[in-house]
Amino acid sequence: MASRAIGRATVRAVTSKRLTPQKAPLTLHGVLIGVKTRGCNGLTYTLDYADKKGKFDEEVVQDGVKVFIDAKAQLTLLGTEMDYHEDKLTSEFIFNNPNIKGTCGCGESFNV
């Protein structure tokens, strides 16, 4: 039986120059994705640089980039795909989360 991945990043998200710190030389091991309570619908995504993997964090490696999924967010993010989009007006990460039951009007928060 095939195992189900907790998360996946597209090649565009992985090769984005935005994943590399620009100002100071830092030793980073990956990007940490989580969720926190915020907005009118309950939850919002968090995205931070990670200098180490947490004890219970899930690690996903794609094209040489490590993405750590916060232990408290793993059930919420199960099956989520992360993509990066950039055009003349915006640059953003886009999350395609199959667990979402509803979102707010502005798109800042969601519920599962």
N, CA, C and O atoms as a MOPAC input file, in Angstrom:
PM7 MOZYME 1SCF
protein

 N      0.83300 1    -1.17200 1     0.00000 1
 C      0.00000 1     0.00000 1     0.00000 1
 C      0.88300 1     1.24200 1     0.00000 1
 O      1.81600 1     1.33800 1     0.79700 1
 N      0.59900 1     2.18400 1    -0.87800 1
 C      1.40700 1     3.39300 1    -1.00000 1
 C      1.15500 1     4.32000 1     0.18200 1
 O      0.02200 1     4.46500 1     0.64200 1
 N      2.22100 1     4.94300 1     0.66500 1
 C      2.05800 1     5.88600 1     1.76900 1
 C      1.62000 1     7.23700 1     1.21700 1
 O      1.96400 1     7.60100 1     0.09300 1
 N      0.86600 1     7.96700 1     2.01100 1
 C      0.36000 1     9.27000 1     1.59800 1
 C      1.26600 1    10.35100 1     2.16400 1
 O      1.50600 1    10.40000 1     3.37000 1
 N      1.76300 1    11.20700 1     1.30300 1
 C      2.66200 1    12.27400 1     1.73400 1
 C      1.88600 1    13.34000 1     2.48900 1
 O      0.73400 1    13.63500 1     2.17000 1
 N      2.52800 1    13.90800 1     3.48300 1
 C      1.89700 1    14.98400 1     4.24100 1
 C      1.83800 1    16.24300 1     3.39600 1
 O      0.83400 1    16.95500 1     3.43600 1
 N      2.85500 1    16.53500 1     2.64900 1
 C      2.85500 1    17.73600 1     1.82700 1
 C      3.76000 1    17.56500 1     0.63600 1
 O      4.55600 1    16.62800 1     0.56500 1
 N      3.62800 1    18.49100 1    -0.30900 1
 C      4.42300 1    18.42300 1    -1.51500 1
 C      4.62700 1    19.84500 1    -2.01000 1
 O      3.72400 1    20.67500 1    -1.90200 1
 N      5.79700 1    20.13300 1    -2.54700 1
 C      6.07100 1    21.45100 1    -3.10900 1
 C      6.30800 1    21.30200 1    -4.60200 1
 O      6.92600 1    20.32900 1    -5.03500 1
 N      5.82800 1    22.24500 1    -5.39400 1
 C      6.05200 1    22.19600 1    -6.82600 1
 C      7.45500 1    22.68000 1    -7.13500 1
 O      8.10100 1    23.30700 1    -6.29500 1
 N      7.93000 1    22.38900 1    -8.34400 1
 C      9.26700 1    22.80000 1    -8.74800 1
 C      9.39200 1    24.32100 1    -8.70400 1
 O     10.44200 1    24.84100 1    -8.32600 1
 N      8.34000 1    25.03600 1    -9.08200 1
 C      8.36500 1    26.49100 1    -9.04100 1
 C      8.59000 1    27.00100 1    -7.62600 1
 O      9.32800 1    27.96700 1    -7.42900 1
 N      7.97600 1    26.37900 1    -6.65500 1
 C      8.15000 1    26.79500 1    -5.26100 1
 C      9.55600 1    26.48200 1    -4.77400 1
 O     10.14800 1    27.25900 1    -4.02400 1
 N     10.08400 1    25.34800 1    -5.19800 1
 C     11.39900 1    24.90900 1    -4.73200 1
 C     12.51600 1    25.73600 1    -5.33500 1
 O     13.49200 1    26.03600 1    -4.64800 1
 N     12.40200 1    26.11600 1    -6.60900 1
 C     13.48300 1    26.83800 1    -7.27100 1
 C     13.39000 1    28.34500 1    -7.11000 1
 O     14.23100 1    29.07400 1    -7.63500 1
 N     12.40200 1    28.81300 1    -6.40900 1
 C     12.22400 1    30.25200 1    -6.22000 1
 C     13.39800 1    30.84900 1    -5.46200 1
 O     13.85100 1    30.29500 1    -4.46000 1
 N     13.88300 1    31.97200 1    -5.94400 1
 C     14.97800 1    32.64800 1    -5.24400 1
 C     14.54700 1    33.18900 1    -3.89200 1
 O     15.39700 1    33.53100 1    -3.07000 1
 N     13.25500 1    33.27500 1    -3.64400 1
 C     12.74500 1    33.79900 1    -2.37700 1
 C     13.04000 1    32.86000 1    -1.20400 1
 O     12.94000 1    33.28000 1    -0.05100 1
 N     13.39100 1    31.62800 1    -1.46400 1
 C     13.68700 1    30.68600 1    -0.38700 1
 C     15.10400 1    30.86600 1     0.14700 1
 O     15.48800 1    30.20900 1     1.11500 1
 N     15.88200 1    31.74500 1    -0.47100 1
 C     17.25500 1    31.96700 1    -0.06200 1
 C     17.36200 1    33.31300 1     0.65000 1
 O     16.95400 1    34.33000 1     0.08900 1
 N     17.89600 1    33.34800 1     1.86400 1
 C     18.03100 1    34.62500 1     2.56200 1
 C     18.99300 1    35.54000 1     1.80300 1
 O     20.01100 1    35.07500 1     1.28900 1
 N     18.68400 1    36.81600 1     1.73100 1
 C     19.46200 1    37.74900 1     0.93100 1
 C     20.40400 1    38.63100 1     1.75400 1
 O     21.40900 1    39.09000 1     1.21200 1
 N     20.13000 1    38.88800 1     3.02600 1
 C     20.85600 1    39.91700 1     3.76500 1
 C     22.05400 1    39.40800 1     4.56000 1
 O     23.12300 1    40.01500 1     4.49500 1
 N     21.91600 1    38.34200 1     5.29000 1
 C     22.99000 1    37.89100 1     6.16500 1
 C     23.28700 1    36.42400 1     5.90300 1
 O     22.38200 1    35.65100 1     5.59000 1
 N     24.55300 1    36.03600 1     6.02800 1
 C     24.86200 1    34.61900 1     5.85500 1
 C     24.32400 1    33.81900 1     7.04500 1
 O     24.79500 1    33.98100 1     8.17100 1
 N     23.36600 1    32.98300 1     6.79700 1
 C     22.76000 1    32.16200 1     7.83400 1
 C     22.90300 1    30.69800 1     7.46100 1
 O     22.97400 1    30.35000 1     6.28300 1
 N     22.94300 1    29.86200 1     8.45000 1
 C     22.90700 1    28.43500 1     8.20000 1
 C     21.47500 1    27.98300 1     8.40300 1
 O     21.00000 1    27.85900 1     9.53200 1
 N     20.79900 1    27.74000 1     7.29700 1
 C     19.40500 1    27.33100 1     7.35100 1
 C     19.28000 1    25.91100 1     6.84300 1
 O     19.96400 1    25.51000 1     5.90200 1
 N     18.40500 1    25.16100 1     7.47100 1
 C     18.19000 1    23.78700 1     7.05000 1
 C     16.93500 1    23.61900 1     6.22600 1
 O     16.77600 1    22.59500 1     5.56100 1
 N     16.03900 1    24.58600 1     6.24500 1
 C     14.81800 1    24.45100 1     5.46900 1
 C     13.80700 1    25.52900 1     5.78400 1
 O     14.11000 1    26.54400 1     6.41100 1
 N     12.59400 1    25.27200 1     5.32700 1
 C     11.47300 1    26.17800 1     5.53300 1
 C     10.46100 1    25.47000 1     6.41900 1
 O     10.14000 1    24.30500 1     6.18600 1
 N      9.95400 1    26.16400 1     7.43500 1
 C      8.98200 1    25.60000 1     8.36300 1
 C      7.59000 1    26.12300 1     8.02700 1
 O      7.36300 1    27.33200 1     7.99400 1
 N      6.66400 1    25.20200 1     7.77800 1
 C      5.27900 1    25.56100 1     7.47900 1
 C      4.41400 1    25.13700 1     8.65200 1
 O      4.56900 1    24.03900 1     9.18600 1
 N      3.51300 1    26.00600 1     9.04400 1
 C      2.58800 1    25.69400 1    10.12400 1
 C      1.28700 1    26.44300 1     9.93600 1
 O      1.06200 1    27.06300 1     8.89600 1
 N      0.43900 1    26.38600 1    10.93200 1
 C     -0.80800 1    27.15300 1    10.93300 1
 C     -0.96100 1    27.81700 1    12.29700 1
 O     -0.44400 1    27.32600 1    13.30000 1
 N     -1.68100 1    28.94200 1    12.32200 1
 C     -1.98700 1    29.59400 1    13.59100 1
 C     -3.40200 1    30.14900 1    13.51900 1
 O     -3.95200 1    30.34700 1    12.43600 1
 N     -3.97500 1    30.39500 1    14.68100 1
 C     -5.31600 1    30.95100 1    14.76000 1
 C     -5.25600 1    32.42300 1    14.37400 1
 O     -4.53800 1    33.21800 1    14.98100 1
 N     -6.03700 1    32.76500 1    13.33700 1
 C     -6.04100 1    34.14800 1    12.86400 1
 C     -7.17100 1    34.32900 1    11.85700 1
 O     -7.58400 1    33.37300 1    11.20100 1
 N     -7.65700 1    35.52400 1    11.73900 1
 C     -8.66000 1    35.85300 1    10.73500 1
 C    -10.06800 1    35.48600 1    11.17200 1
 O    -10.29100 1    35.01200 1    12.28600 1
 N    -11.00300 1    35.71500 1    10.27900 1
 C    -12.41600 1    35.51600 1    10.61400 1
 C    -12.86400 1    34.06700 1    10.45300 1
 O    -13.96900 1    33.71800 1    10.86700 1
 N    -12.02300 1    33.21800 1     9.85800 1
 C    -12.44700 1    31.84300 1     9.63000 1
 C    -11.64700 1    30.82400 1    10.43400 1
 O    -11.91700 1    29.62800 1    10.33300 1
 N    -10.67200 1    31.26000 1    11.22700 1
 C    -10.03400 1    30.32800 1    12.14700 1
 C     -8.54200 1    30.14600 1    12.02300 1
 O     -7.82300 1    30.38600 1    12.99200 1
 N     -8.03800 1    29.72700 1    10.85800 1
 C     -6.62800 1    29.38300 1    10.72300 1
 C     -6.00100 1    30.11700 1     9.54500 1
 O     -6.68000 1    30.46700 1     8.58000 1
 N     -4.69000 1    30.34300 1     9.64100 1
 C     -3.92400 1    30.88900 1     8.53000 1
 C     -2.57100 1    30.18700 1     8.49500 1
 O     -2.11900 1    29.66400 1     9.51300 1
 N     -1.92300 1    30.17100 1     7.33300 1
 C     -0.62800 1    29.51500 1     7.18200 1
 C      0.48400 1    30.39500 1     7.73300 1
 O      0.40400 1    31.62200 1     7.67500 1
 N      1.52400 1    29.75700 1     8.26800 1
 C      2.74300 1    30.46100 1     8.65600 1
 C      3.89400 1    29.85500 1     7.87100 1
 O      3.89400 1    28.66100 1     7.57500 1
 N      4.86400 1    30.67500 1     7.53900 1
 C      6.00800 1    30.23500 1     6.75400 1
 C      7.23900 1    30.93900 1     7.30000 1
 O      7.30700 1    32.16700 1     7.28000 1
 N      8.21400 1    30.17600 1     7.78900 1
 C      9.41900 1    30.73500 1     8.38700 1
 C     10.62900 1    29.92800 1     7.95200 1
 O     10.51200 1    28.75800 1     7.58700 1
 N     11.79800 1    30.56800 1     7.99600 1
 C     13.04000 1    29.83200 1     7.80800 1
 C     13.27500 1    28.97900 1     9.04500 1
 O     12.91900 1    29.37600 1    10.15500 1
 N     13.87200 1    27.81500 1     8.85700 1
 C     14.14400 1    26.91800 1     9.98200 1
 C     15.63900 1    26.64200 1    10.05300 1
 O     16.26300 1    26.27700 1     9.05700 1
 N     16.20300 1    26.82000 1    11.23800 1
 C     17.61100 1    26.49600 1    11.40800 1
 C     17.81300 1    25.06200 1    11.87000 1
 O     18.93500 1    24.55400 1    11.85200 1
 N     16.72500 1    24.40200 1    12.28700 1
 C     16.79800 1    22.98600 1    12.64100 1
 C     15.40200 1    22.38000 1    12.59000 1
 O     14.39600 1    23.08600 1    12.64600 1
 N     15.36600 1    21.07900 1    12.48400 1
 C     14.10400 1    20.33700 1    12.45500 1
 C     13.65500 1    20.09600 1    13.88400 1
 O     14.44000 1    19.64900 1    14.72100 1
 N     12.39200 1    20.39200 1    14.16600 1
 C     11.83600 1    20.10700 1    15.48000 1
 C     11.70600 1    18.60700 1    15.70100 1
 O     11.65400 1    17.83700 1    14.74200 1
 N     11.65500 1    18.19900 1    16.93800 1
 C     11.63700 1    16.77600 1    17.28800 1
 C     10.50800 1    16.01300 1    16.59800 1
 O     10.72000 1    14.88500 1    16.15200 1
 N      9.32000 1    16.59600 1    16.49900 1
 C      8.17400 1    15.89700 1    15.91900 1
 C      7.74200 1    16.47000 1    14.57100 1
 O      6.69400 1    16.08800 1    14.05100 1
 N      8.52700 1    17.37700 1    13.99900 1
 C      8.19800 1    17.94200 1    12.69200 1
 C      8.37400 1    16.89500 1    11.59500 1
 O      9.25400 1    16.03800 1    11.67300 1
 N      7.53500 1    16.97700 1    10.59100 1
 C      7.64700 1    16.10900 1     9.41600 1
 C      8.57800 1    16.79400 1     8.42200 1
 O      8.50500 1    18.00800 1     8.23400 1
 N      9.45400 1    16.01700 1     7.78600 1
 C     10.39800 1    16.57700 1     6.82500 1
 C     10.05300 1    16.09600 1     5.42100 1
 O      9.92200 1    14.89500 1     5.18000 1
 N      9.90900 1    17.04100 1     4.50000 1
 C      9.66700 1    16.73300 1     3.09400 1
 C     10.80800 1    17.35700 1     2.30700 1
 O     11.07400 1    18.55200 1     2.44300 1
 N     11.49200 1    16.55400 1     1.47800 1
 C     12.59100 1    17.06300 1     0.67100 1
 C     12.19800 1    16.94000 1    -0.79400 1
 O     11.82100 1    15.86600 1    -1.26200 1
 N     12.29200 1    18.05900 1    -1.51000 1
 C     12.01400 1    18.02700 1    -2.94200 1
 C     13.02600 1    18.90900 1    -3.64600 1
 O     13.19800 1    20.07600 1    -3.29100 1
 N     13.69000 1    18.35500 1    -4.63700 1
 C     14.69200 1    19.07100 1    -5.42900 1
 C     15.72700 1    19.76400 1    -4.54700 1
 O     16.15200 1    20.88100 1    -4.84200 1
 N     16.12500 1    19.10500 1    -3.47800 1
 C     17.17000 1    19.61500 1    -2.61200 1
 C     16.73600 1    20.61200 1    -1.55300 1
 O     17.56600 1    21.05300 1    -0.75800 1
 N     15.47000 1    20.97800 1    -1.51700 1
 C     14.97200 1    21.92200 1    -0.51500 1
 C     14.19700 1    21.15600 1     0.54600 1
 O     13.32500 1    20.34600 1     0.23200 1
 N     14.52500 1    21.42200 1     1.81000 1
 C     13.82300 1    20.77400 1     2.91600 1
 C     12.68100 1    21.66000 1     3.38900 1
 O     12.86100 1    22.84800 1     3.65500 1
 N     11.50700 1    21.05800 1     3.48800 1
 C     10.33300 1    21.73100 1     4.02600 1
 C      9.93400 1    20.97100 1     5.27600 1
 O      9.65900 1    19.77300 1     5.21600 1
 N      9.90100 1    21.65900 1     6.41100 1
 C      9.48900 1    21.04900 1     7.66800 1
 C      8.04400 1    21.43600 1     7.94300 1
 O      7.67400 1    22.60300 1     7.81100 1
 N      7.23300 1    20.46400 1     8.32400 1
 C      5.83600 1    20.71400 1     8.65200 1
 C      5.69300 1    20.61500 1    10.15700 1
 O      5.95300 1    19.57000 1    10.75400 1
 N      5.27800 1    21.71100 1    10.76100 1
 C      5.12700 1    21.79100 1    12.20700 1
 C      4.25300 1    20.64800 1    12.71600 1
 O      3.23100 1    20.32200 1    12.11200 1
 N      4.65600 1    20.04600 1    13.82000 1
 C      3.93900 1    18.88600 1    14.36800 1
 C      2.47400 1    19.19000 1    14.64400 1
 O      1.61500 1    18.33400 1    14.43000 1
 N      2.17800 1    20.39800 1    15.11800 1
 C      0.79200 1    20.75200 1    15.44600 1
 C     -0.06300 1    20.98500 1    14.20200 1
 O     -1.28900 1    21.02400 1    14.29600 1
 N      0.57300 1    21.13900 1    13.03800 1
 C     -0.16500 1    21.43900 1    11.80600 1
 C     -0.27700 1    20.24600 1    10.86300 1
 O     -0.88600 1    20.36500 1     9.79900 1
 N      0.29200 1    19.10600 1    11.22400 1
 C      0.37300 1    17.99500 1    10.28200 1
 C     -0.98300 1    17.48600 1     9.81500 1
 O     -1.14900 1    17.21600 1     8.62500 1
 N     -1.94700 1    17.34600 1    10.69900 1
 C     -3.26600 1    16.86600 1    10.26800 1
 C     -3.97800 1    17.90300 1     9.40800 1
 O     -4.68900 1    17.54900 1     8.46800 1
 N     -3.79100 1    19.17300 1     9.72400 1
 C     -4.40900 1    20.23800 1     8.93900 1
 C     -3.81400 1    20.31100 1     7.53700 1
 O     -4.52200 1    20.62700 1     6.58100 1
 N     -2.52200 1    20.02100 1     7.40400 1
 C     -1.81800 1    20.15500 1     6.13000 1
 C     -1.68600 1    18.84500 1     5.35900 1
 O     -1.04400 1    18.82500 1     4.30900 1
 N     -2.25800 1    17.77800 1     5.83500 1
 C     -2.14900 1    16.47500 1     5.17500 1
 C     -2.61800 1    16.56700 1     3.72500 1
 O     -3.76200 1    16.94100 1     3.46800 1
 N     -1.74500 1    16.22800 1     2.78000 1
 C     -2.09100 1    16.24000 1     1.36100 1
 C     -1.97700 1    17.59600 1     0.68500 1
 O     -2.31500 1    17.71900 1    -0.49200 1
 N     -1.51200 1    18.61400 1     1.39600 1
 C     -1.43800 1    19.97000 1     0.84500 1
 C     -0.29600 1    20.10100 1    -0.15900 1
 O      0.79300 1    19.56800 1     0.05500 1
 N     -0.55200 1    20.81100 1    -1.25000 1
 C      0.47500 1    21.15600 1    -2.22700 1
 C      0.78500 1    22.63900 1    -2.09700 1
 O     -0.11700 1    23.46800 1    -1.98000 1
 N      2.07500 1    22.96100 1    -2.11900 1
 C      2.51600 1    24.34500 1    -2.00700 1
 C      3.14400 1    24.76500 1    -3.32800 1
 O      3.95800 1    24.02800 1    -3.88600 1
 N      2.77900 1    25.93400 1    -3.83500 1
 C      3.33000 1    26.45000 1    -5.08500 1
 C      3.74800 1    27.90100 1    -4.86400 1
 O      3.29300 1    28.54800 1    -3.92100 1
 N      4.60100 1    28.39900 1    -5.72200 1
 C      5.03800 1    29.78700 1    -5.65500 1
 C      4.63900 1    30.47700 1    -6.95300 1
 O      4.86900 1    29.94900 1    -8.04100 1
 N      4.04200 1    31.65200 1    -6.83400 1
 C      3.59100 1    32.40400 1    -8.00300 1
 C      4.15600 1    33.81600 1    -7.92800 1
 O      4.11600 1    34.45900 1    -6.87900 1
 N      4.68200 1    34.28900 1    -9.05600 1
 C      5.23200 1    35.63900 1    -9.10100 1
 C      4.83000 1    36.28900 1   -10.41800 1
 O      4.98400 1    35.68900 1   -11.48100 1
 N      4.31700 1    37.50900 1   -10.35100 1
 C      4.03800 1    38.29400 1   -11.54800 1
 C      4.43700 1    39.74300 1   -11.27300 1
 O      5.12500 1    40.01600 1   -10.29000 1
 N      4.01500 1    40.66600 1   -12.12400 1
 C      4.43900 1    42.06400 1   -11.98300 1
 C      3.95300 1    42.72600 1   -10.69700 1
 O      4.60500 1    43.63700 1   -10.18700 1
 N      2.81500 1    42.27700 1   -10.16900 1
 C      2.23700 1    42.92100 1    -8.99100 1
 C      2.39800 1    42.14900 1    -7.69100 1
 O      2.39900 1    42.75100 1    -6.61700 1
 N      2.53300 1    40.84500 1    -7.76400 1
 C      2.57200 1    40.03900 1    -6.53800 1
 C      3.61000 1    38.93100 1    -6.62100 1
 O      4.02500 1    38.51600 1    -7.70300 1
 N      4.00900 1    38.47700 1    -5.47000 1
 C      4.76800 1    37.23000 1    -5.34100 1
 C      4.23100 1    36.56300 1    -4.08500 1
 O      4.18000 1    37.17300 1    -3.01700 1
 N      3.82800 1    35.29800 1    -4.22600 1
 C      3.16200 1    34.64700 1    -3.10300 1
 C      3.27700 1    33.13500 1    -3.18500 1
 O      3.45700 1    32.55900 1    -4.25800 1
 N      3.16700 1    32.51500 1    -2.02600 1
 C      3.02500 1    31.07100 1    -1.96400 1
 C      1.54200 1    30.75600 1    -2.01100 1
 O      0.73200 1    31.43500 1    -1.38100 1
 N      1.19700 1    29.72900 1    -2.75600 1
 C     -0.19400 1    29.30500 1    -2.89300 1
 C     -0.29500 1    27.89600 1    -2.32700 1
 O      0.49100 1    27.01800 1    -2.67900 1
 N     -1.26700 1    27.68800 1    -1.44900 1
 C     -1.48100 1    26.39100 1    -0.82500 1
 C     -2.76300 1    25.78000 1    -1.37000 1
 O     -3.82600 1    26.39700 1    -1.31000 1
 N     -2.66300 1    24.56300 1    -1.90300 1
 C     -3.83400 1    23.81000 1    -2.35000 1
 C     -4.07000 1    22.73100 1    -1.30200 1
 O     -3.43700 1    21.67500 1    -1.32800 1
 N     -4.98900 1    23.00600 1    -0.37900 1
 C     -5.22300 1    22.13800 1     0.77100 1
 C     -6.56900 1    21.42900 1     0.61600 1
 O     -7.61300 1    22.08000 1     0.65400 1
 N     -6.55900 1    20.09500 1     0.44100 1
 C     -7.81500 1    19.35700 1     0.25200 1
 C     -8.66500 1    19.26200 1     1.51700 1
 O     -9.81300 1    18.82300 1     1.44700 1
 N     -8.13300 1    19.65800 1     2.66200 1
 C     -8.85500 1    19.55200 1     3.93100 1
 C     -9.72100 1    20.76600 1     4.24400 1
 O    -10.51300 1    20.72700 1     5.18700 1
 N     -9.58900 1    21.82900 1     3.48100 1
 C    -10.31400 1    23.06900 1     3.76500 1
 C    -11.80700 1    22.88500 1     3.51900 1
 O    -12.22800 1    22.40500 1     2.46700 1
 N    -12.59200 1    23.27700 1     4.51200 1
 C    -14.06000 1    23.21600 1     4.41200 1
 C    -14.65300 1    24.57700 1     4.07200 1
 O    -15.75500 1    24.64700 1     3.52700 1
 N    -13.94300 1    25.65900 1     4.38400 1
 C    -14.43600 1    26.99500 1     4.08700 1
 C    -13.33800 1    28.02300 1     4.24300 1
 O    -12.37200 1    27.80700 1     4.97400 1
 N    -13.48900 1    29.15300 1     3.54800 1
 C    -12.53200 1    30.24900 1     3.65000 1
 C    -13.28700 1    31.55400 1     3.86400 1
 O    -14.49400 1    31.63400 1     3.63900 1
 N    -12.56000 1    32.56800 1     4.29800 1
 C    -13.18300 1    33.87900 1     4.46200 1
 C    -13.19800 1    34.59200 1     3.11300 1
 O    -12.58300 1    34.12300 1     2.15500 1
 N    -13.88100 1    35.69700 1     3.03700 1
 C    -14.01400 1    36.42900 1     1.78600 1
 C    -12.71000 1    36.96000 1     1.23000 1
 O    -12.52900 1    36.99300 1     0.01300 1
 N    -11.79800 1    37.37400 1     2.09400 1
 C    -10.53200 1    37.93200 1     1.61900 1
 C     -9.49300 1    36.85100 1     1.33700 1
 O     -8.46600 1    37.13700 1     0.72200 1
 N     -9.73500 1    35.62300 1     1.76900 1
 C     -8.81000 1    34.52600 1     1.51300 1
 C     -7.67500 1    34.41200 1     2.50900 1
 O     -6.76900 1    33.60200 1     2.31200 1
 N     -7.69600 1    35.20300 1     3.57700 1
 C     -6.61400 1    35.16600 1     4.56300 1
 C     -6.69800 1    33.95700 1     5.49100 1
 O     -5.66900 1    33.44500 1     5.93000 1
 N     -7.90100 1    33.49700 1     5.79200 1
 C     -8.03600 1    32.39700 1     6.74600 1
 C     -8.95900 1    31.31300 1     6.20300 1
 O     -9.68900 1    31.51500 1     5.23200 1
 N     -8.90200 1    30.15400 1     6.86300 1
 C     -9.68100 1    28.99200 1     6.43600 1
 C    -10.06600 1    28.16000 1     7.64700 1
 O     -9.55800 1    28.38100 1     8.74600 1
 N    -10.97000 1    27.19800 1     7.44300 1
 C    -11.29100 1    26.23700 1     8.50100 1
 C    -11.29700 1    24.84000 1     7.91100 1
 O    -11.49900 1    24.64900 1     6.71100 1
 N    -11.07200 1    23.87300 1     8.77900 1
 C    -11.04900 1    22.45900 1     8.35500 1
 C    -12.09200 1    21.66900 1     9.10900 1
 O    -12.22900 1    20.46500 1     8.89400 1

